[in-house]
Amino acid sequence: MKLFPYGHATHPQWRMAAALVLAQLRAQMALSTYAATPSLGLLYITDHYAASAQDILDHLGAELSEVTDWSGTVGVGIASNNVEYFDEPAMVVMLCDLPADQYRVFSGVAPLGIGFEAHTALVHADSGTPEVAELIAEMAARTDTGYLFGGLASSRSTAVQFAVGGNGNIRGHGAARGVFSGGLSGVAFGEGVSLVSRVTQGCLPVGRVHDVTAAEGNVLTRLDDEAALGVLMRDLNVSLDEPRGALAQVRETLVGLLRPADGAAGEAIRRTGNFGNDVVVRHIIGLDPGRQGVAIADVVEPGMRLAFCQRNVAAARADLVRICAEIREELEPEEMPLPLAAALASTEAEAAPHPARRMAGAVYVSCAGRGGPHFGGPSAEMQIVRRALGDVPLVGFFAGGEIARHHLYGYTGVLTVFTTP
C-alpha cells in the first residue's frame, strides 16, 4: 500500500479551491511513493461551500474519473496535515488506495448489506437525526470489532454528507447523486484494511468519581446517596449563597459519564487524574433546586458513575501528544531498516510523508470546540499532531460530536491511521 494523495485549499470560489486541490493530488499521484490509481475519495468542506456541495462532488468526480467511491461531510472547520481552516471557505481531499473488495460506501440509499463483512467503519452522521447515539451503537454492532471512527457534521447552514458507492444504490431509491442530509453514511472496511486509532480527551476531573444512586431521565438526583446538587457545589468549592460566582463555575463544568461496564475507567481516573477512552463528556444543561438535582445532556441511570470536569488546555495538549506517541510506537519496529531510521531522523523542516513510517494516511476528527484557538493559536492542534506523529497524509474535520467505537463523544479528538504492511 502506497501513500494516499491529499490536497487542501481555501478560496472564496470553490472552483478555484478545487483546482488547487486537484493540482496537489495530480502532482503526488505522479510520484512513485504515492498511489497512482486510488479509488476511494474522502472529501471534507467547510460550511461556506455547503450550498455548492453537489456541484463540488460532481466536479471532483469528473476530474478524477479513477475515483469510483466518495465519502465525507461538512464542518465549521476542516483539517489537513499541519493546517486548520476555520471560518473560511475551504476543502480537503484524500484519495485512499484500498482493495475494492475491502471497503463499501454506505448511506440511506445504499445501506451496508449482508454481502459485505465489515470489520471497522468510518461514520459521518447528522446531529439532527433522531436517536443518533443509538444508531451509532447499532452500526458498531454490525461490525466484527465494534469499532467506528468519525463524527457528526457541523454547519451553520446545511449539514451535508457525501456518499457515492461504486456498488450502486438499492432498488427503488432512484439515481441518488451522492449528497445527503440526515442519517448516517460512511465507509465500512474489511479485515484486510489495517487501522490504528486513538481517542484523546480534553478535560480534567475537578473532583472524585461518584456513583449515581438515583436519577430521573436526564436529571441526577443522588450521587453517593447525597443530593447531587450539593455534591456538585462541593466539588466546585462554591455555594449557591453566592449565585453569580457559583453559576459562572457551573457554566464551565461538564460531566464525564461512565457506564456500569466501564469499571476499570473509574479506577484509572482515581489513579491518574485523567479521563480515558471509556469516559463520555456531556454538558450540564440545568440545575433543579427543588429536587436538589443536576440536569445533563444525556440519560442517566443508577449504577453509572461520573466525575465533574472542566476543559483544560495543558491536559488536552499532553493527551494529544500521548496518543500520537502511542501510534508511532505501535508502528515502529524495535529494529529499524535504514529507510525508516532515515525518515524518522529527518528534521521537521525536511520531513515528508514516507512509506517507511507505515502510515499511508490518517483521518482526524476533533471537536468544533477544540481547534487552534483552544490550543493556543491558528492551526495549533494540527501542528501538535504533526510534531508528535510525524509527517503523514492527513484530512479531517471539526465535528459537532466525535465517534469512536460505539460511543458518541464531546470535546475529544479521534485520530485514525491507515497502516501499511
BELTA-V670152 format. One record per residue. SS is DSSP state (2 for helix, 1 for strand, 0 for the rest). PHI is phi in whole degrees, -180 to 180 (999 if undefined). OMEGA is omega in degrees with one decimal (999 if undefined). Layout:
SS/PHI/OMEGA ; SS/PHI/OMEGA
This chain:
0/999/-179.4 ; 0/-93/178.6 ; 1/-64/179.9 ; 0/-86/175.2 ; 1/-61/179.1 ; 1/-150/178.6 ; 1/-154/-179.8 ; 1/-150/-179.3 ; 1/-165/172.3 ; 1/-127/176.8 ; 0/-168/178.2 ; 0/-58/178.3 ; 0/-105/-174.5 ; 2/-64/179.7 ; 2/-64/177.5 ; 2/-69/177.2 ; 2/-61/179.3 ; 2/-63/179.3 ; 2/-64/178.3 ; 2/-65/178.6 ; 2/-64/-179.2 ; 2/-62/178.2 ; 2/-63/177.8 ; 2/-66/-179.1 ; 2/-61/-176.8 ; 2/-68/178.1 ; 2/-64/179.6 ; 2/-71/-178.4 ; 2/-65/177.2 ; 0/-84/-179.8 ; 0/-88/-175.6 ; 0/-68/-176.9 ; 0/-84/-178.6 ; 1/-106/178.6 ; 0/-64/-177.5 ; 0/-94/-177.2 ; 0/-133/178.5 ; 0/-69/-175.9 ; 0/-116/-177.9 ; 1/-118/178.3 ; 1/-110/172.5 ; 1/-106/-173.5 ; 1/-127/175.6 ; 1/-126/-180.0 ; 1/-127/170.8 ; 1/-80/-174.2 ; 2/-68/173.8 ; 2/-62/-178.9 ; 2/-98/-171.4 ; 2/-58/-178.4 ; 2/-67/-179.1 ; 2/-105/-173.5 ; 2/-56/-178.3 ; 2/-66/179.0 ; 2/-63/179.1 ; 2/-63/-179.2 ; 2/-63/179.1 ; 2/-62/-178.4 ; 2/-66/-179.8 ; 2/-64/178.8 ; 2/-63/178.9 ; 2/-72/-178.4 ; 2/-76/-178.7 ; 0/-116/-172.6 ; 0/-65/179.4 ; 0/-73/179.8 ; 0/-87/-175.5 ; 0/-94/-174.5 ; 1/-132/179.7 ; 1/-136/173.9 ; 1/-148/178.8 ; 1/160/-179.2 ; 1/-165/-177.4 ; 1/-114/176.1 ; 1/-143/172.4 ; 0/-67/172.3 ; 1/-145/175.0 ; 1/-131/-173.6 ; 1/-139/169.4 ; 1/-144/-177.9 ; 0/-57/172.7 ; 0/76/-176.1 ; 1/-146/174.4 ; 1/-126/175.1 ; 1/-118/177.2 ; 1/-118/174.3 ; 0/53/174.4 ; 0/-152/-179.4 ; 0/-71/-175.8 ; 1/-158/175.2 ; 1/-144/176.7 ; 1/-142/-177.1 ; 1/-135/169.3 ; 1/-130/-178.9 ; 1/-106/-172.4 ; 1/-97/179.8 ; 0/-97/-177.2 ; 0/-126/176.7 ; 0/-59/-175.0 ; 2/-60/-179.0 ; 2/-87/-176.6 ; 2/-111/174.1 ; 1/-154/174.8 ; 1/-144/171.1 ; 1/-81/179.3 ; 1/-128/178.6 ; 0/-164/179.2 ; 0/-65/179.4 ; 0/-99/176.2 ; 0/-139/-177.8 ; 0/-66/-179.6 ; 0/-71/-175.0 ; 0/-87/-177.3 ; 0/-79/-177.7 ; 0/-82/-179.1 ; 0/-129/-179.5 ; 0/-94/-176.1 ; 0/-80/177.2 ; 0/-99/175.9 ; 1/-141/178.8 ; 1/-158/168.6 ; 1/-90/-173.4 ; 1/-125/169.5 ; 1/-114/-175.3 ; 1/-143/177.3 ; 0/-99/-178.0 ; 0/-65/178.9 ; 0/-81/179.1 ; 0/-72/179.1 ; 0/-58/176.8 ; 0/53/-176.3 ; 2/-64/179.2 ; 2/-63/178.7 ; 2/-68/177.9 ; 2/-65/177.6 ; 2/-65/178.5 ; 2/-62/178.8 ; 2/-66/178.3 ; 2/-65/178.5 ; 2/-60/-179.3 ; 2/-67/-179.7 ; 0/-89/175.4 ; 0/-105/-177.9 ; 0/-66/-175.7 ; 0/-97/-174.9 ; 0/75/-175.0 ; 1/-104/171.2 ; 1/-114/168.8 ; 1/-145/-177.7 ; 1/151/-178.6 ; 1/-176/178.0 ; 1/-88/175.5 ; 0/-57/176.2 ; 0/-129/-175.4 ; 0/-159/173.6 ; 0/-91/175.2 ; 0/-132/-179.5 ; 0/-82/177.5 ; 0/-92/-175.5 ; 1/-99/172.7 ; 1/-131/176.2 ; 1/-106/177.6 ; 1/-157/176.0 ; 1/-127/-179.5 ; 0/-114/177.9 ; 0/-66/179.0 ; 0/-85/172.6 ; 0/87/-178.3 ; 0/-105/178.4 ; 0/-76/-176.0 ; 0/-59/176.5 ; 0/95/-179.0 ; 0/-104/173.6 ; 0/73/-177.6 ; 0/-97/178.5 ; 0/-64/-173.4 ; 0/-100/169.8 ; 0/108/176.6 ; 1/-116/-173.7 ; 1/-131/169.6 ; 1/-128/-179.9 ; 0/89/175.7 ; 0/72/-178.3 ; 1/-119/171.2 ; 1/-151/178.5 ; 1/154/-178.4 ; 1/-132/173.0 ; 1/-94/-177.1 ; 1/-115/177.1 ; 0/-82/-177.3 ; 0/-64/-178.1 ; 0/-78/177.2 ; 0/-99/-176.5 ; 0/-89/-179.3 ; 1/-131/167.2 ; 1/-127/-174.6 ; 1/-136/178.5 ; 1/-142/176.3 ; 1/-112/176.1 ; 1/-118/-179.3 ; 1/-99/-178.7 ; 0/-119/-176.9 ; 1/-127/174.4 ; 1/-121/176.9 ; 1/-67/178.0 ; 0/-104/178.0 ; 0/-156/-178.2 ; 0/-81/177.4 ; 0/-77/-178.3 ; 1/-116/173.4 ; 1/-90/174.2 ; 1/-80/-177.7 ; 1/-104/174.3 ; 1/-158/179.7 ; 1/-157/176.7 ; 1/-131/-178.0 ; 0/66/179.8 ; 0/-103/-178.7 ; 1/-107/171.8 ; 1/-76/178.4 ; 1/-110/179.3 ; 1/-135/173.1 ; 1/-125/-177.0 ; 0/54/-178.9 ; 0/63/172.7 ; 1/-119/176.7 ; 1/-60/-174.1 ; 2/-62/-179.1 ; 2/-64/178.3 ; 2/-65/178.2 ; 2/-65/178.2 ; 2/-61/-179.2 ; 2/-62/-179.1 ; 2/-69/179.3 ; 2/-64/-179.1 ; 2/-87/-179.1 ; 0/59/177.7 ; 0/-133/-179.7 ; 0/-140/176.5 ; 2/-71/171.9 ; 2/-66/173.8 ; 2/-120/-168.0 ; 2/-61/-176.1 ; 2/-64/179.3 ; 2/-67/-179.3 ; 2/-65/-178.4 ; 2/-67/176.6 ; 2/-62/177.8 ; 2/-68/-179.7 ; 2/-62/-179.6 ; 2/-62/179.6 ; 0/-92/-173.6 ; 1/-107/177.6 ; 1/-123/179.9 ; 1/-125/173.8 ; 1/-96/-174.2 ; 1/-98/173.7 ; 1/-124/176.3 ; 0/-74/-178.9 ; 0/-56/-177.7 ; 0/-77/-175.1 ; 0/-97/-176.0 ; 2/-63/-178.2 ; 2/-64/-178.8 ; 2/-66/178.3 ; 2/-64/177.8 ; 2/-66/179.4 ; 2/-65/177.9 ; 2/-64/178.6 ; 2/-62/-174.0 ; 2/-79/-172.3 ; 2/-107/-175.4 ; 0/76/-179.9 ; 0/-125/175.4 ; 0/-81/173.9 ; 0/-105/-175.3 ; 0/-68/-174.4 ; 0/-85/-179.0 ; 0/-95/174.3 ; 1/-109/-174.4 ; 1/-97/-179.5 ; 1/-131/178.7 ; 1/-74/162.3 ; 1/-86/-174.6 ; 1/-109/177.5 ; 1/174/174.9 ; 1/-116/-178.4 ; 1/-124/-178.1 ; 0/-60/-179.0 ; 0/-62/178.6 ; 0/-99/-175.6 ; 0/54/-175.2 ; 1/-113/177.8 ; 1/-129/-179.9 ; 1/-93/179.8 ; 1/-127/-175.3 ; 0/-86/175.8 ; 0/-170/175.7 ; 0/-83/-179.5 ; 0/-120/-178.5 ; 0/-137/173.4 ; 0/-56/-176.6 ; 0/106/173.4 ; 0/-73/173.1 ; 1/-129/-178.2 ; 1/-155/171.6 ; 1/-139/173.7 ; 1/-70/-172.6 ; 1/-148/176.3 ; 1/-139/177.4 ; 1/-65/-175.3 ; 0/-141/-174.9 ; 2/-64/-177.8 ; 2/-62/179.5 ; 2/-66/-180.0 ; 2/-64/179.0 ; 2/-63/-178.0 ; 2/-63/-177.9 ; 2/-72/176.8 ; 2/-65/176.1 ; 2/-62/-178.9 ; 2/-60/-175.6 ; 2/-69/176.5 ; 2/-64/179.5 ; 2/-64/178.7 ; 2/-64/179.8 ; 2/-66/179.1 ; 2/-61/-178.6 ; 2/-64/-179.3 ; 2/-68/-175.5 ; 2/-93/-177.4 ; 0/-91/179.0 ; 0/-73/178.3 ; 0/-65/176.7 ; 0/-105/-173.2 ; 0/-96/169.5 ; 0/-67/-175.4 ; 2/-56/-179.5 ; 2/-60/179.5 ; 2/-68/179.5 ; 2/-60/179.5 ; 2/-66/180.0 ; 2/-65/-177.7 ; 2/-76/-179.1 ; 2/-84/-178.3 ; 0/-63/173.9 ; 0/-71/-178.7 ; 0/-60/-178.9 ; 0/-66/-177.9 ; 0/-92/-172.2 ; 0/-64/174.7 ; 0/-151/177.3 ; 0/-54/-174.1 ; 0/-138/-179.1 ; 2/-58/-177.9 ; 2/-64/178.8 ; 2/-74/-178.2 ; 0/66/177.1 ; 1/-119/-178.7 ; 1/-75/-179.2 ; 1/-178/-177.2 ; 1/-145/174.4 ; 1/-123/178.7 ; 1/-124/177.1 ; 1/-115/-178.3 ; 1/-121/179.7 ; 1/-71/177.2 ; 0/-62/177.1 ; 0/-87/177.1 ; 0/-101/178.1 ; 2/71/-175.9 ; 2/-51/-178.2 ; 2/-56/179.4 ; 2/-68/-176.8 ; 2/-97/172.1 ; 0/120/-180.0 ; 0/170/179.5 ; 0/-58/177.7 ; 0/63/-175.3 ; 2/-64/-178.2 ; 2/-64/-179.0 ; 2/-71/175.5 ; 2/-68/175.0 ; 2/-63/179.2 ; 2/-60/-177.8 ; 2/-64/-179.4 ; 2/-66/-174.9 ; 2/-86/-177.1 ; 2/-92/-171.7 ; 0/97/-178.0 ; 0/-73/-178.8 ; 0/-154/173.1 ; 0/-57/-172.3 ; 1/-146/172.9 ; 1/-137/177.3 ; 1/174/-179.0 ; 1/-152/179.0 ; 1/-101/-163.0 ; 1/-106/173.5 ; 0/-89/179.4 ; 0/169/-173.4 ; 1/-110/-176.1 ; 1/-111/172.8 ; 1/-149/-171.5 ; 0/56/179.0 ; 0/-105/-176.1 ; 1/-99/167.8 ; 1/-109/-173.4 ; 1/-99/169.2 ; 0/-142/178.9 ; 0/59/-179.3 ; 1/-126/168.6 ; 1/-124/178.9 ; 1/-122/-177.5 ; 1/-108/-178.4 ; 1/-128/-177.6 ; 1/-116/171.1 ; 1/-82/-173.9 ; 1/-102/177.5 ; 0/-104/178.7 ; 0/-60/999
